Amino acid sequence: MLRGNSIRLLAGNSHPELAQSVAERLNIALTPCVVKKFSNGETSVKISESVREEDVFIIQSGSGDVNDNLMELLILISACKTASARRITAVIPCFPYARVDKKDKSRAPITAKLVANMLVVAGCDHVITMDLHASQIQGFFDIPVDNLFSEPSMMAYIKREIDGWKDSIVVSPDAGGAKRATAIADKLGIEFALIHRQKDGRTEKEKMDLLVGDVQDKVVILVDDMIDTGATLSMATKLLHDNGAKSIFCLVSHGLLSETNFALLDALPIEQLIVTNTVPQKQHCDGMKKLVVLDITPTIAESIRRTHNGESISLLFGEWAGGSGIY
């Protein structure tokens, strides 16, 4: 239950299905707003109801046309700020430009920091996001940031749907995801393996080697935070298959799949590719038979409810959040 009536839920064009699902779960209506483009490509926003002194939550994910969706979010925040909203929370299930979180070479930008600055300047008071590519992005903000995790939902799926999970092994496809994979392995009480990824100095092609762990005759659970082209997934699953894995399940938080050949993914030696709906997945489900989508609507909705009511959201980092469904 939400306390009082001082809450408004708005949505841009990035993920209307998720916004509607969250609204239904909270038993409130989405505040009508029109977000469209002028003929020259500029974004036009019109909020049809008053948000004065309201607790405003704007749902917009960093998917699809990322730049347009980011601009929509910034303008929506600014419009609510100038309309005297009491508090503005940006609910960004998939944070845009999260992969550009550090300066890894000369003259490289730190775009995630730039996005953080733009959100604050636009008038954002609070950010709710999920499975940041790098947790240090929270430090780019001078406002509260709640980084939710899909990990409990994934663990619940593993226990419920994967036969023989107690004798399985969790694998990270690179060193960057080792912390995420070991956390899941420790909580499930199973083994962990790490793949080492590097470029071949002679051919300049990337190659992978199994650095830690033994996957021979085991159920393998490959864990990553994001899949875009599918190149990492393809190399990792072939390596695991060549090393004798009995079956392979891939769990990924953000299934961007923007430049993915679905026929090639379906041909990989995997049982399922499990992703969340932090970004729209309907078109991906139509293209890939092995795709399974975990619904993170309950986690997002509960975080909004608890934020509005001034309650702790620490419960969302535990087993409760594993109640997400599948569609």
Residue pairs with C-beta under 8 A, 6 or more apart in sequence:
1 305
2 26
2 27
2 28
2 305
2 308
2 309
3 308
3 309
6 53
6 54
6 55
6 86
7 28
7 54
7 55
7 56
7 57
7 308
8 31
8 49
8 51
8 54
8 55
8 56
8 57
8 85
9 19
9 22
9 23
9 26
9 28
9 29
9 30
9 31
9 57
9 59
9 304
10 30
10 31
10 33
10 47
10 56
10 57
10 58
10 59
10 76
10 80
11 19
11 20
11 30
11 33
11 58
11 59
11 60
12 35
12 58
12 59
12 60
12 69
12 72
12 73
12 76
13 35
13 68
13 69
13 72
14 60
14 61
14 62
14 63
14 64
14 69
14 72
14 279
14 280
15 59
15 60
15 61
15 63
15 93
15 277
15 279
15 280
17 277
17 280
17 282
18 59
18 61
18 93
18 277
18 278
18 280
18 297
18 300
19 30
19 59
20 30
21 295
21 297
21 301
22 59
22 91
22 297
22 300
22 301
22 304
23 29
23 30
25 297
25 298
25 301
26 301
26 304
26 305
31 47
31 48
31 49
31 51
32 47
32 48
32 49
33 45
33 46
33 47
33 48
33 76
34 44
34 45
34 46
34 48
35 43
35 44
35 45
35 72
35 76
36 43
36 44
37 43
37 44
37 68
38 44
43 68
43 71
43 72
43 75
45 72
45 75
45 76
45 79
47 76
47 79
47 80
47 83
50 83
51 80
51 83
51 84
51 85
52 83
52 84
52 85
53 84
53 85
53 86
54 85
54 86
55 85
55 86
55 87
55 89
55 308
56 80
56 85
56 86
56 87
56 88
56 89
57 89
57 91
57 128
57 304
57 307
57 308
58 73
58 76
58 77
58 80
58 88
58 89
58 90
58 91
59 91
59 93
59 300
60 69
60 72
60 73
60 76
60 90
60 91
60 92
61 69
61 92
61 93
61 94
61 278
61 279
62 69
62 70
62 92
62 94
62 95
62 96
62 97
62 98
62 279
63 69
63 94
63 256
63 278
63 279
63 280
64 279
64 280
66 96
66 97
69 96
70 96
70 115
70 118
73 90
73 92
73 119
74 118
74 119
74 122
75 122
77 88
77 90
77 119
77 122
77 123
77 124
78 122
78 123
80 88
80 123
81 88
81 122
81 123
82 123
87 125
87 126
88 123
88 124
88 125
88 126
89 124
89 125
89 126
89 127
89 128
89 304
89 307
90 119
90 124
90 126
90 127
90 128
91 128
91 129
91 300
91 303
91 304
92 127
92 128
92 129
93 129
93 130
93 276
93 278
93 279
93 296
93 300
94 129
94 130
94 254
94 256
94 278
94 279
95 112
95 115
95 129
95 132
95 133
95 137
96 115
97 111
97 112
97 114
97 115
98 112
98 132
98 133
98 134
98 137
99 112
99 133
99 226
100 108
100 109
100 110
100 111
100 112
101 110
101 112
101 113
101 133
101 134
101 136
101 137
102 110
102 134
103 109
103 110
112 134
112 137
112 140
113 140
116 137
116 140
116 141
117 140
119 127
119 141
120 141
120 142
120 143
124 143
125 143
125 144
126 143
126 144
126 145
126 146
126 307
127 141
127 143
127 144
127 145
127 146
128 145
128 146
128 148
128 300
128 303
128 304
128 307
129 145
129 146
129 147
129 148
130 147
130 148
130 149
130 150
130 253
130 276
130 278
130 296
130 299
130 300
131 147
131 148
131 149
131 150
131 225
131 253
131 254
131 278
132 138
132 147
133 225
133 226
135 147
137 145
138 145
138 147
146 303
146 307
146 313
148 296
148 299
148 300
148 303
148 313
148 316
148 317
148 321
149 316
149 317
149 321
150 253
150 276
150 278
150 294
150 296
150 299
150 324
151 180
151 183
151 184
151 187
152 316
152 317
152 318
152 319
152 320
152 321
152 322
153 276
153 294
153 296
153 299
153 321
153 322
153 323
153 324
154 184
154 223
154 251
154 274
154 294
155 184
155 187
155 188
155 322
156 319
156 322
156 323
156 324
157 251
157 274
157 294
157 322
157 326
158 165
158 168
158 188
158 221
158 249
158 251
159 165
159 188
161 326
162 168
162 219
162 221
162 249
163 219
164 219
165 188
165 190
165 219
165 221
166 189
166 190
167 190
167 218
167 219
168 190
168 191
168 218
168 219
168 220
168 221
169 185
169 190
169 191
169 192
169 193
169 213
169 214
169 215
169 218
169 219
169 220
169 221
170 181
170 182
170 184
170 185
170 188
170 190
170 191
170 192
170 193
170 221
170 223
171 181
171 192
171 193
171 194
171 195
171 213
171 215
171 220
171 221
171 222
171 223
171 236
171 240
172 178
172 180
172 181
172 182
172 192
172 193
172 194
172 195
172 223
172 224
173 195
173 197
173 208
173 222
173 224
173 232
173 233
173 235
173 236
174 195
174 196
174 197
174 232
175 194
175 196
175 197
177 223
177 224
177 225
178 194
180 223
180 225
181 192
181 194
181 223
182 192
184 221
184 223
185 191
185 192
186 192
191 213
191 218
192 212
192 213
193 210
193 212
193 213
193 214
193 215
193 220
194 210
194 211
194 212
194 213
195 208
195 209
195 210
195 211
195 236
195 239
196 208
196 209
196 210
196 211
197 206
197 207
197 208
197 232
197 235
198 206
198 207
199 205
199 206
199 207
200 206
200 207
206 231
206 235
207 235
208 235
208 236
208 239
209 239
210 239
210 240
210 243
215 240
215 243
215 244
215 245
216 243
216 244
216 245
217 244
217 245
217 246
218 245
218 246
219 245
219 246
219 247
219 249
220 240
220 245
220 246
220 247
220 248
220 249
221 249
221 251
222 233
222 236
222 237
222 240
222 248
222 249
222 250
222 251
222 270
223 251
223 252
224 232
224 233
224 250
224 251
224 252
224 253
225 252
225 253
225 254
226 252
226 253
226 254
226 256
227 233
227 250
227 252
227 254
227 255
227 256
227 257
227 260
227 273
227 275
228 256
228 257
228 258
228 259
228 260
229 258
229 259
229 260
230 257
230 260
230 261
230 264
230 265
233 250
233 252
233 265
233 268
233 273
234 264
234 265
234 268
237 248
237 250
237 268
237 269
237 270
238 268
238 269
240 248
241 248
241 269
245 269
247 271
248 269
248 270
248 271
249 270
249 271
249 272
249 274
250 270
250 272
250 273
250 274
251 274
252 273
252 274
252 275
253 275
253 276
253 278
254 275
254 276
254 278
254 279
255 273
255 275
255 276
255 279
255 281
255 284
255 291
255 293
256 279
257 275
257 284
262 284
262 287
262 288
265 273
265 288
265 290
266 288
266 289
266 290
270 290
271 290
272 290
272 291
272 292
273 288
273 290
273 291
273 292
274 292
274 293
274 294
275 281
275 284
275 291
275 292
275 293
275 294
276 293
276 294
276 295
276 296
276 324
277 293
277 294
277 295
277 296
277 297
277 327
278 296
281 291
281 293
284 291
285 291
285 293
292 326
293 326
293 327
294 324
294 325
294 326
295 324
295 325
295 326
295 327
296 324
297 324
298 321
298 323
298 324
298 325
299 316
299 321
299 324
302 313
302 315
302 316
302 320
302 321
303 313
303 316
305 311
306 312
306 313
306 315
306 316
307 313
315 321
